[in-house]
C-alpha cells in the first residue's frame, strides 16, 4: 500500500504545481496571481510612501547646521591629552619606552594646531584677548572664521624644544581643552577675559606630593580665552580649533601615585555643584606616577 501512495503523491504534487486542465499554478490562476501581486505592490508602495513622508517631515523640522535640542548638557566637559586608560599616567623617567606613547598621543593631537594647517585666511584670523566673538545668529548660514592658535603659547609643552613633552626629565605635560558645545560661552568668576584652570591634589598627601604646577595658555592666560567662543558647529565653523591649556608638573614626588584634579573655574560650576548628575562636568582627574629606577 505504501508503494501505491508514493506515485499518487507525486502526481498530486505535479497537479498542484501546474494544473493543465484549470491552468492553475500553485493553486491559483494567472488572473488570481495578478490580483494578489498587484495588491502587494500597492500595499508596499503605500508603506514606503508613508515611511518616506515621515522621514521628509522629520528632516524638514530638523535644522541642517545645528542640533534642534541643546538643553540637556548644562556644562561642557573637560578633557585631557594624553587620553589614557583609567586616567592613569605612570612612567619611568629612565625608560623611554614607558612614556613614548604619551608623547606620541600629545604630538598627534596637536597636529591640527600646527601653523601650516592654519594658513587659510578665509577660515582663520589673528585674534587678541577680549570678549567672545559673536558672529551673528546660529540661523545665519554664512561660514564662520576661527581664531588662529599659536603652539608657542603652550611653552615647553608645545613640542618645539622637547618632543617628549617633559616626560624624559620628570616634568610631564598634559593638555586640557573644553569640549565643544554649540553657542556655549564660559562665564569667568571674576571680571576677566578668560576662564581659569586650576589643578591640585585630591587629598592632603596628594597636595604635598604634587609640587609646583605651571600653566601655559593663549595670550599667556592661565585658562581659556573668551575670544575663542562661541562655537557654531562643524557645518558653519569648519576648521574651528578650541583653545588649549598646557599643565606641567615641575617637581612631583617620584615613586608615589598622586591623584590630581583639574577643573575650570566658572560661574556655572557654583550653580550646578549640588547636582550629582553634573558634579564631574568641567573637571578631570588623573593618577600621576613619576618613577626613576636609575636613581634608586
N, C-alpha and C positions, 0 to 999 in steps of 0.2 A: 504493500500500500504506500509506503514511504517513497518508493521509486516512482509510483504513478503521480504523486503530488508534485515532485520537482519539475517535470516538464510543464505541468499546469501552471505553476508559479511563474516560470519563465515566460509562458505565453501571456499570462495576465500582466506581467511587467512590461512586455513589449506593447501590449494594447494600451497600457497606461501612458507609456512614453509617446506613442503615436497610434491613434485610432484611425485607420484609413476609412472606416465607414462614416464616422461623425466628423472627421477632420479635426480631432482634438489633440492638442499637445499638452502633456502633463495634466490632463483632465479639463482643459479649457480650450475653447475655440479661439481662432485668431481675433475675432471681434471682442471676446471677453478679455483676452490678454491686452489688446489695445486700450480698452477702457481702464483696466487696472493700472497699466503703465502710465497712461495719461493722468490718472488720479494722483499717483505718487509724484509725478513730475510737478503737477500744480501744488501739491502739498509741500514738497521740499523747496520749491521756488518761493512759496509764501513764507515758510520758516526762515529761509535765507534772507528774504527781504526784510522781515521783522528784525532779524539779527543785525543786518547792515544798517537799518534805520536807527536802531538803538545805539549802535556804535557811533554813527554820524552825529546824532543828537548829543551824545556824551562828549565827543571831541569838539563839537561846536561850543559847548559850555565850558570847556577847559582851556585856559589861556595857553598860547603856544610858547611864550617866552619865560613863564614863571609858574610855580605851583599855585593852584587855586586856594588851597588851605595851608596856612603857615603859622597857625596859632598853637600848635601842640608842644613846641620846644621854646620855653621862655628864655633860655640862655644857651649860648653855644658851648661846646666842649673845648677843652684844651688838650692838644695832642703833643707828643714828644717824638723826636727822632734822635737816636735810632729807635725804631719800634722793636721791642724785644719781648720774648716770651715771659709771661708773668711779671712784666715790668721790672725785670731784674738785670742790672748791668754789673757784671762781675768779670774781672780780667786781671792778668798778671803783667805788670809793667815790663818784666824781663822776658816775656814770651809774646812776641808779635802775633803769633797765631791766635792768641786768646782775645785780641781786640781788633784784628783786621776786618772782621765782619761788621763791627760797629762803625769803623771809619768808612768802609765801603757803603754802608747804608746812608750815612750822612752825605757822602760825596754824591751818590746817586740822587738823593732828594734835592740837592742844591743845583742840579744841572739846569733847570728852567730859570734859575736866578742869575746865570752867567750873563755877562754884558752882551755877548754875541747873540743871545736869544731875546734881547730887548731892543733891537735896532729899528724896528718899525715905528716911525713917528706917528703913524695913524692909530697905533694901538697903545704906545707907551709915551708918557710925557714925564718931564722932570718936575717933581713936587718938592715943596718945602714943608716945614711944620705948619700946623694951623688947624682950622676947623675941618669937619668932614666935607668931602667933595660931592655935593648933591648934583647929579647930572639929569635933572628932570624926573618925571614920574616913571614908575616901572611900566606904565602902559605905553610910554613912548618907545617906538621900535627902533630908534636910532642906536647905532653901536656906541658903546661907552669906551672911554680911554682909561688906562690904568697907570698908576704911579710906578716909575722905574724903581727897582730895588738894587742898591749897590751892595755887593757882597762884602765890601770893605767895612761896612757898618758892623759886621759880626766880629771884627777884630781878629784875635788869634784863632777864633773858631771858624774863620772863613775858608780855610784850606789853602790860602795863598802861600803862607810861610811854613805851614805844618800840615802835611797831607794825612797825618794820623789824628788830627784834631785834639791834641793834648794827651791822648791815651798812652803814647810812648814814654811820657815823662811823669805820669801820675796826676795830670791836671785835666781830666776828661771834660769834654764839651757835650752838651745836649742842646738841641734846637727845639724851641717851643713855637707853636702857632695856634691861633684861634680858628676853630672850624668855621667854614663859610656858611652864613645864613643870609638869604636874600634880604636886602634893605636893613640889615641889623647894624646898629651903631652902638658901640660900647659907651657906657657913661662913666667917666672918671669920678672918683670920690671927691677930689678937690678940683679947683678951677685950673686945669692943665689940659694940654692938647694931646694927651696920650693916657692910656690905661696902664697902670704899673703892674709889673710881675714881681712876685716875691717867692723865694724858695727858702725853706727852713727844715730843720729836723722835726720828725713827728713827735718823738719822745725826748725827754730831757737829755738822756745819754746820746741820742742822735744829734741833738743841737751842739753838744760838746764835741762830738767826733766830726761833724761836718766841716768845721773850719770856715775859711773865707769863701764867699761866693761872689763871683763877678758877673755882671750883666752887660750885654752888648746888643743894642738895638738901633733902629733907624734914627738918624739925626742925633746920635749919642743919647737917646732916650732909654730909660730903664723899663721899656714896655712897648706897647703897640700904638703908634701914632694914629690919631683920628683921621688924618688926611687920606689914609688908605681905604676909608669906609665912606659910603656903604658899597656893598657888592650887589650887582644887579642880575646875577645868574649867568650861566655859561653861554646862553644864546645871545645875550646883549653885551656881555662883558668878557668876551673871548680874550684869553691871554692874561686874565687877572692873576696877580701874584699877591697872596695875602702876606702881610708883614711878618717878619720872623724876629725872635729874640734868642740870642745865644746865652746859655748859662754855663759858666765854667767854675768847676770846683777846684780851688787852688791847692789846698793842703788838707784834704780829707784824710782822716786817720786810716792807716793801712792795716790790712788783715782783719778788718772789722766790717760787718754788714751795717750799713747806715740807711735808715728809712727816711726818704726825703719827700716833702710835699711842696709842690709849686702851684700857685693859684693866681688868678687875675684879680686885682683889687678894683672892683667896680660897684656901683650903687645897687645894681640888680642882685648882687650876692646877698646883701643885707635883707632885701625884700623876700628872697626865696630860701634863705638859710634854714628856716624852720621846717621846710618841706623835705621829707625823706626821699621823695621822688627826684629831686634836683640837687640834693646836698653835695653830690660829687661833680656836678656840672661846673665847668670853668676852673677845674683843678685836675692835677695829675700827680700820681705818686709813683715813686720808683725805689727800688732797693739797690744801693750802690755798695760795691765791694771792690776796693783797690788793693791788690796784693803785690808783693815784691819778694819773690822767693830768693832772689840773688842777694838780698840784704839780710836774710835770715841766717 
